[in-house]
Amino acid sequence: MALRDELLKSIWHAFTALDVDKSGKVSKSQLKVLSHNLCTVMRIPHDPVALEEHFKDDDEGPVSTQGYMPYLNKFILDKVQDNFNRQDFNRMCWTLCARKNLNRTHLLISDEDAFKIWCIFNFLSEDKYPLAIATEEIEYFLRKLTEAMGGSWVEERFEDYKLELCTKQQCLSAWEIITLVGTGTFSKGMDRQTLSMGITEVFHELILDVFKQGYMMKKGHKRKNWTERWFLLKPNSISYYVSEDLAEKKGDILLDGNCCVESLPDKEGKKCLFYVKCSDKSYEISASDKKRKQEWIQAIQTCISLLKLGRPAPHRESRQKRRELRQKQQAEQEELELRMRELQTANENKQQELEAMRKVRQEMEEQVAQKSTELEQYLQRVRELEDMYHRLEDALEEERGARQDEETVRRLQARLLEEEVTKRAELEQIHLHQQRTITETEAEKQELEKEGTAKESALQAAMLQLEQLESERQGALEQYQEVMQKLEDAANNTRTWKHKVAHHEGLVRLIQPGSKGPQNITNWGPAAFTEAELSLRKKDWQERKNRPAQTQ
């Protein structure tokens, strides 16, 4: 909202308060006092002659709002700059209007709280005169107030109140909203102190643009000592005071898009530290706990981000969005009403045409009544034709619906047919794959059967060969036993004859003197054989010993 629009709302309250008989006019003397006070509060040089010069063609009687507006714009609002205390300006206008309009009966709030609600009303009200606050803004304010008091918002209670407002088809004025809050309609169960604190918190956020406030410790730049200060965070500055009554201000930390805020590790016995770095200097601050430290860092970072983007405070931006939405809805509503009026006018024209046609028809019917029965039958046929026409329209409508249903079913069938074709193609591929697999399996089975038959034949042949070899081995064994028997008999016979020959040779050999060398001892006595004969006998005995082992 522009500064001019904001100032005009408070001035409107003051002007209407001076309008005692509610005629829309105020005397020149009162306007002089009002103009002088406005110039004084807003630090504008006051020209006492300008008002007389402006209304020199008028008499000494009262001046209307429309007549005072050109003077107000030219000599006051066009010269105003944002270098004055807005709260002093608002209090001056409040003093003029509250004396006449504020009803303190049954109010649970103080005049200071009523003033704060009045300022909030000016902030949330529409830019239309007489000033009023829309239902959506009432809900926004009451919801904010309930959250500030730590209560829970009861949607059903406000819905009933909203329905009551819609029934009366009215919005609320500043004094009605003060009465609504001051009588505790939406703050039942809350004491006066809690209600006052909630109003103050909402006032600080919406009017003073206070993002966050609270006590923290600040490190000095000269003495380097730590002092507790009450900090107040606004969109473009952080102000710190001696206490929360804001009586003594100690300094400001000016914020811009180049500032930054970062956390610091604990040091010098201080915890929960962070610092705000600006272009000229940095400020070290200590919060009471980690949660508050994080909240302050996030709030300051939000302000810096808004300054970088050149955006207003979030509550001002959200109010503008709500106002634009209401304007859009109102434009749509007006357009709809215009269309309804146009349709109503067209309908009235149609009704007039139909009335004229009814009169013509009545005249025609009176003329037709005088004619013959044939004409009556013709009218009957016309009525039947009209009936048939309506039935035809019904039939066409049914046909149209049936065609739409048919089109829907046809699309469904086409989709199902397409899915069926896709499934059939998939099944065909699976079938072909199965056929190939079966064919390959059959070929492998036949080959395995052939291999099995061949192996079976080879096994049978091997069995026959094994049986034949077994029989041959049995015959060879029997033959071997016969040969061994014969060999043993021959060996026994040979040994018998050798013994006999040896015995006979011993008897036949001449007795000669023996050698002086060592004698060989045998079974037949000493020196029965020579060394050569003993070697031959040993060799023969060794060969017979080894022969059975080789045979086996």
C-alpha positions in Angstrom: 0.0 0.0 0.0 1.4 3.4 -1.0 2.2 6.0 1.7 -0.5 8.3 0.5 -3.2 5.7 0.7 -2.1 4.7 4.2 -2.2 8.3 5.4 -5.6 9.0 3.8 -7.2 6.3 5.9 -6.2 7.9 9.2 -7.1 11.3 7.9 -10.5 10.0 6.8 -11.2 8.9 10.4 -10.2 12.3 11.7 -12.4 14.1 9.1 -15.5 12.0 9.8 -15.0 12.5 13.5 -15.2 16.3 12.9 -18.4 15.8 10.9 -20.7 15.8 13.9 -24.0 15.8 12.1 -22.8 13.2 9.5 -23.6 15.5 6.6 -20.2 15.0 5.0 -19.1 18.6 5.7 -16.7 20.2 8.3 -16.3 23.8 9.1 -13.3 25.8 7.9 -12.0 26.5 11.4 -11.9 22.8 12.2 -10.2 22.0 8.9 -7.6 24.7 9.8 -6.8 23.0 13.1 -6.7 19.6 11.4 -4.4 20.8 8.6 -2.1 22.5 11.2 -1.8 19.3 13.3 -1.2 17.2 10.2 1.6 19.5 9.0 3.1 19.6 12.5 3.1 15.8 12.9 4.4 15.1 9.4 7.0 17.8 9.5 5.6 19.8 6.6 5.9 23.7 6.5 2.4 25.0 7.3 0.9 27.8 5.2 -2.1 29.2 7.1 -3.1 31.4 4.2 -3.3 28.5 1.7 -6.6 27.1 3.0 -8.2 30.5 2.8 -6.9 31.0 -0.7 -8.1 27.6 -1.7 -11.7 28.2 -0.5 -11.8 32.0 -1.2 -14.8 31.5 -3.5 -16.7 29.6 -0.8 -18.6 31.1 2.0 -17.8 30.7 5.7 -19.9 27.5 5.9 -18.7 23.9 6.1 -16.5 22.3 3.5 -17.2 18.8 2.1 -14.8 16.0 1.8 -14.6 16.4 -2.0 -13.8 20.1 -1.5 -11.0 19.4 1.1 -9.3 16.7 -0.9 -7.6 18.9 -3.5 -6.1 21.1 -0.8 -5.0 18.0 1.2 -3.3 16.5 -1.9 -1.7 19.7 -3.1 -0.5 21.3 0.1 0.1 18.4 2.4 0.3 14.9 0.8 2.3 16.0 -2.2 4.9 17.5 0.2 5.0 14.6 2.7 8.2 12.5 3.0 8.7 9.3 5.0 10.8 11.1 7.7 8.2 11.4 10.4 6.9 9.1 13.2 3.9 7.4 11.8 2.8 6.4 15.3 2.6 10.0 16.4 0.5 10.7 13.2 -1.8 7.8 13.9 -2.2 8.8 17.6 -3.2 12.3 16.6 -5.9 11.0 14.2 -6.9 8.4 16.8 -7.4 11.1 19.4 -9.8 13.0 17.2 -11.9 10.0 16.2 -11.8 7.9 19.4 -13.3 10.6 21.5 -16.5 10.5 19.4 -16.8 6.9 18.2 -15.2 4.6 20.9 -17.7 3.0 23.2 -15.8 1.8 26.3 -18.8 0.0 27.8 -18.2 -3.7 28.3 -14.7 -3.5 26.8 -12.1 -5.8 28.3 -9.2 -4.0 26.7 -7.4 -0.7 27.4 -7.5 2.4 25.1 -3.9 1.6 24.0 -5.1 -1.9 22.8 -8.0 -0.3 21.1 -5.6 2.1 19.3 -3.6 -0.9 18.2 -6.7 -2.6 16.8 -7.6 0.6 15.1 -4.2 0.7 13.3 -4.5 -2.9 12.3 -8.0 -2.1 10.9 -6.5 0.6 8.8 -3.8 -1.8 7.5 -6.3 -4.5 6.6 -9.2 -2.5 5.4 -10.1 -2.0 1.7 -9.1 1.2 -0.2 -12.8 2.2 -0.4 -14.7 4.8 1.6 -16.4 4.5 4.0 -13.6 2.2 5.3 -14.6 -1.4 6.1 -12.8 -4.6 6.7 -13.7 -7.7 4.6 -14.6 -11.0 6.1 -11.4 -12.7 4.9 -9.3 -10.0 6.6 -11.4 -10.4 9.8 -10.6 -14.1 9.8 -6.9 -13.4 9.1 -6.7 -10.9 12.1 -8.6 -13.1 14.5 -6.5 -16.2 13.6 -3.3 -14.2 14.1 -4.6 -13.0 17.4 -5.6 -16.4 18.6 -2.1 -17.8 17.6 -0.4 -14.9 19.5 -2.4 -15.7 22.6 -1.4 -19.4 22.4 -4.9 -20.6 21.8 -6.4 -22.9 19.2 -8.5 -21.5 16.3 -12.1 -22.7 16.3 -13.1 -22.7 12.7 -16.8 -23.6 13.4 -17.3 -20.6 15.7 -16.1 -18.2 13.0 -18.1 -20.0 10.3 -21.2 -19.2 12.3 -20.1 -15.6 12.6 -19.3 -15.4 8.9 -22.7 -16.7 8.1 -24.2 -14.0 10.3 -22.2 -11.3 8.5 -23.2 -12.7 5.1 -26.9 -12.6 6.2 -26.6 -9.0 7.2 -24.6 -8.3 4.0 -22.2 -6.0 5.7 -18.5 -5.7 6.6 -17.2 -4.3 9.9 -16.1 -0.8 10.6 -13.1 0.0 12.9 -15.3 0.5 16.0 -17.2 -2.7 15.3 -14.0 -4.7 15.1 -12.7 -3.1 18.3 -16.0 -4.1 20.0 -15.7 -7.6 18.6 -12.2 -8.1 20.0 -12.7 -6.0 23.2 -15.8 -7.9 24.3 -14.0 -11.3 24.2 -16.2 -12.9 21.6 -13.3 -14.9 20.1 -11.0 -14.9 23.2 -13.2 -16.7 25.8 -11.1 -18.3 28.5 -8.2 -15.8 28.1 -7.4 -13.2 30.7 -7.0 -9.5 29.9 -3.3 -9.6 30.1 -3.0 -12.5 27.6 -5.4 -10.7 25.2 -3.4 -7.4 25.6 -0.1 -9.3 24.9 -1.7 -11.0 21.8 -2.9 -7.6 20.4 0.6 -6.1 21.0 2.3 -9.0 19.2 0.0 -8.8 16.2 0.4 -5.0 16.2 4.2 -5.3 16.2 4.2 -7.7 13.3 1.6 -6.1 11.0 2.1 -2.4 11.8 5.6 -2.0 13.1 7.0 -4.7 10.7 8.7 -6.4 13.7 9.9 -9.9 12.6 11.2 -10.9 16.0 12.1 -9.3 19.4 13.6 -10.5 22.6 16.5 -10.2 25.1 20.0 -11.3 24.0 23.6 -10.5 25.0 25.7 -8.1 22.8 29.4 -7.7 22.7 30.6 -4.1 22.9 32.9 -2.6 20.2 35.1 -0.5 22.6 35.1 -2.3 26.0 34.5 -5.7 24.5 32.2 -6.5 27.4 28.8 -8.4 27.1 25.6 -6.5 27.9 22.0 -7.6 27.8 19.9 -5.7 25.3 16.3 -5.9 24.0 16.6 -6.5 20.2 13.9 -5.6 17.7 14.2 -7.0 14.2 12.6 -5.1 11.3 12.9 -5.7 7.5 15.9 -3.3 7.1 17.4 -3.0 10.6 18.0 -4.5 14.0 17.5 -2.0 16.8 18.6 -2.7 20.4 17.4 -1.0 23.6 18.1 -1.1 27.3 14.8 -2.8 28.1 11.7 -4.0 26.4 9.8 -0.7 27.1 11.9 0.8 24.2 12.5 3.9 26.3 16.3 4.1 25.7 17.6 3.1 22.3 21.3 2.1 22.2 21.8 1.6 18.5 20.8 0.2 15.1 22.3 -2.5 12.9 21.4 -1.5 9.4 20.7 -4.4 7.0 21.1 -4.6 3.3 21.5 -7.3 0.6 25.2 -7.5 1.3 24.9 -8.4 5.0 25.3 -11.9 6.3 24.6 -13.8 9.5 26.6 -16.8 10.6 26.9 -19.0 13.6 30.0 -18.9 15.9 31.5 -21.5 18.2 31.4 -21.0 21.9 34.1 -18.8 23.4 34.9 -16.4 26.3 32.4 -18.4 28.4 29.5 -17.5 26.1 27.4 -20.0 24.3 24.9 -19.9 21.4 26.9 -17.2 19.6 26.4 -15.7 16.1 27.4 -12.6 14.4 25.9 -10.2 11.9 28.4 -8.9 9.4 27.6 -5.6 7.7 29.6 -3.5 5.3 31.2 -1.3 8.0 31.4 -3.6 11.1 30.3 -6.9 12.6 28.2 -7.5 15.7 28.7 -10.5 18.0 25.5 -11.6 19.8 24.7 -14.4 22.3 21.2 -16.0 22.5 19.8 -17.7 25.6 19.6 -21.1 24.0 20.2 -23.0 20.7 16.6 -22.8 19.7 16.4 -19.0 20.0 19.8 -18.7 18.3 18.5 -20.6 15.3 15.2 -18.7 15.2 17.1 -15.3 15.2 19.6 -16.5 12.5 16.7 -17.7 10.3 14.7 -14.4 10.9 17.7 -12.2 10.0 18.5 -14.3 7.0 14.9 -13.9 5.8 15.2 -10.1 6.1 18.4 -10.1 4.1 16.9 -12.3 1.4 13.9 -10.0 1.1 16.2 -7.0 0.8 18.2 -8.8 -2.0 15.0 -9.6 -3.9 13.5 -6.1 -3.2 10.3 -7.7 -1.8 8.2 -6.3 1.0 7.5 -8.0 4.3 5.7 -11.4 4.1 2.5 -10.1 5.8 2.3 -7.1 3.4 2.9 -9.3 0.4 0.2 -11.8 1.6 -2.2 -8.9 2.2 -1.6 -7.7 -1.3 -2.2 -11.2 -2.7 -5.5 -11.5 -0.7 -6.6 -8.1 -1.9 -5.8 -8.9 -5.5 -7.7 -12.2 -5.2 -10.7 -10.4 -3.7 -10.5 -7.8 -6.5 -10.4 -10.6 -9.1 -13.3 -12.4 -7.5 -15.2 -9.1 -7.3 -14.5 -8.4 -10.9 -15.7 -11.9 -11.8 -18.8 -11.3 -9.6 -19.5 -8.0 -11.3 -19.0 -9.5 -14.7 -21.4 -12.3 -13.7 -23.9 -9.8 -12.4 -23.6 -7.9 -15.7 -24.2 -11.0 -17.7 -27.1 -11.9 -15.4 -28.6 -8.4 -16.0 -28.1 -8.8 -19.7 -29.7 -12.2 -19.7 -32.5 -10.8 -17.6 -33.0 -7.9 -20.0 -33.0 -10.4 -22.9 -35.4 -12.5 -21.0 -37.7 -9.6 -20.4 -37.5 -8.8 -24.1 -38.3 -12.4 -25.0 -41.2 -12.3 -22.5 -42.6 -9.1 -24.2 -42.2 -10.8 -27.6 -43.9 -13.9 -26.3 -46.7 -11.8 -24.8 -47.1 -10.0 -28.1 -47.1 -13.4 -29.8 -49.7 -14.7 -27.3 -51.9 -11.7 -28.1 -51.6 -12.4 -31.8 -52.3 -16.0 -31.3 -55.3 -15.2 -29.2 -56.6 -13.0 -32.0 -55.9 -15.7 -34.5 -57.6 -18.3 -32.3 -60.6 -16.1 -32.1 -60.7 -15.8 -35.9 -60.0 -19.5 -36.3 -62.9 -20.3 -33.8 -65.2 -18.6 -36.3 -64.1 -20.9 -39.1 -65.2 -24.4 -40.1 -64.5 -27.7 -38.4 -61.9 -28.4 -41.0 -59.7 -25.6 -39.6 -60.2 -27.1 -36.1 -58.9 -30.4 -37.3 -56.0 -28.6 -38.9 -55.1 -27.0 -35.5 -55.4 -30.5 -33.9 -52.9 -31.8 -36.4 -50.7 -28.8 -35.7 -50.7 -29.7 -32.0 -50.1 -33.3 -32.8 -47.2 -32.2 -35.0 -45.8 -30.1 -32.1 -46.1 -33.2 -29.9 -44.4 -35.3 -32.5 -41.7 -32.6 -32.8 -41.0 -32.8 -29.0 -41.0 -36.5 -29.2 -38.7 -36.3 -32.1 -36.4 -34.0 -30.1 -36.5 -36.5 -27.2 -35.8 -39.4 -29.7 -32.9 -37.4 -31.2 -31.5 -36.7 -27.7 -31.8 -40.4 -26.9 -30.2 -41.2 -30.2 -27.4 -38.7 -29.5 -26.9 -40.3 -26.1 -27.0 -43.8 -27.6 -24.4 -42.7 -30.2 -22.2 -41.4 -27.5 -22.5 -44.7 -25.6 -21.9 -46.5 -28.9 -18.8 -44.4 -29.5 -17.6 -45.2 -26.0 -18.3 -48.9 -26.4 -16.6 -48.8 -29.8 -13.5 -47.2 -28.4 -13.5 -49.7 -25.6 -13.9 -52.6 -28.1 -11.2 -51.1 -30.3 -8.9 -50.9 -27.3 -9.8 -54.4 -26.2 -9.3 -55.7 -29.8 -5.9 -54.0 -30.0 -5.0 -55.6 -26.7 -6.3 -59.0 -28.0 -4.1 -58.6 -31.1 -1.1 -57.8 -29.0 -1.8 -60.8 -26.7 -2.4 -63.1 -29.7 1.0 -62.0 -31.2 2.6 -62.6 -27.8 0.9 -66.1 -27.6 2.0 -66.9 -31.2 5.5 -66.0 -30.4 5.3 -68.2 -27.2 3.7 -71.0 -29.3 6.4 -70.8 -32.0 9.1 -70.8 -29.2 7.4 -73.9 -27.6 7.2 -75.6 -31.0 10.9 -75.0 -31.6 11.6 -76.2 -28.1 9.5 -79.3 -28.6 11.2 -80.0 -32.0 14.6 -79.6 -30.5 13.5 -81.8 -27.5 12.2 -84.5 -29.9 15.5 -84.5 -31.9 17.5 -84.7 -28.7 15.2 -87.5 -27.5 15.6 -89.5 -30.7 19.4 -89.0 -30.6 19.4 -90.1 -26.9 17.3 -93.1 -27.8 19.8 -94.0 -30.6 22.7 -93.5 -28.2 20.8 -95.6 -25.7 20.1 -98.4 -28.2 23.8 -98.3 -29.3 25.0 -98.4 -25.8 22.5 -101.2 -25.0 23.9 -103.2 -28.0 27.4 -102.5 -27.0 26.6 -103.5 -23.4 25.0 -106.8 -24.6 28.1 -107.4 -26.8 30.4 -106.6 -23.9 28.4 -109.0 -21.7 28.7 -111.7 -24.3 32.4 -111.0 -24.6 32.6 -111.0 -20.8 30.9 -114.4 -20.6 33.1 -115.7 -23.4 36.2 -114.4 -21.6 34.9 -115.9 -18.4 34.4 -119.3 -20.0 37.8 -119.0 -21.7 39.4 -118.0 -18.4 37.7 -120.9 -16.7 39.1 -123.3 -19.4 42.5 -121.7 -19.2 42.4 -122.1 -15.4 41.5 -125.7 -15.7 44.2 -126.2 -18.4 46.7 -124.4 -16.2 45.8 -126.6 -13.3 46.4 -129.7 -15.5 49.7 -128.3 -16.8 50.7 -127.5 -13.2 49.8 -131.0 -12.1 51.8 -132.4 -15.0 54.7 -130.0 -14.2 54.6 -131.0 -10.6 54.6 -134.6 -11.6 57.4 -134.1 -14.0 59.4 -132.1 -11.4 58.9 -134.9 -8.8 59.9 -137.5 -11.4 63.0 -135.3 -12.3 64.0 -135.0 -8.7 63.6 -138.7 -8.2 65.8 -139.5 -11.1 68.3 -136.8 -10.1 68.6 -138.3 -6.7 69.1 -141.6 -8.2 71.8 -140.4 -10.7 73.6 -138.5 -8.0 73.6 -141.4 -5.7 74.9 -143.6 -8.5 77.5 -141.0 -9.5 78.7 -140.9 -5.9 79.1 -144.6 -5.9 80.9 -144.6 -9.2 83.3 -141.6 -8.5 86.8 -142.6 -7.4 87.8 -141.6 -3.9 90.5 -139.0 -4.2 92.2 -137.0 -1.7 90.2 -133.9 -0.8 91.4 -130.4 -1.3 92.8 -128.6 1.5 90.5 -125.8 1.0 87.2 -125.4 2.8 84.7 -128.2 2.2 81.1 -127.8 1.3 78.6 -129.5 3.5 75.5 -131.0 1.9 72.8 -133.4 2.8 74.9 -136.1 1.3 77.9 -135.4 3.3 81.0 -133.2 3.0 82.5 -132.7 -0.4 79.7 -134.5 -2.1 79.6 -131.8 -4.9 82.0 -129.5 -6.5 81.6 -125.8 -6.6 80.4 -125.9 -10.2 77.8 -128.5 -9.5 76.6 -126.6 -6.5 76.2 -123.4 -8.5 74.1 -125.2 -11.2 71.9 -126.8 -8.6 71.4 -123.4 -6.9 70.5 -121.8 -10.2 68.1 -124.6 -11.1 66.4 -124.4 -7.7 66.0 -120.6 -8.0 64.4 -120.9 -11.4 61.9 -123.5 -10.1 61.1 -121.3 -7.2 60.3 -118.3 -9.4 58.3 -120.2 -12.0 55.0 -120.7 -9.9 55.0 -117.0 -9.1 55.2 -116.0 -12.8 52.5 -118.5 -13.7 50.2 -117.1 -11.1 
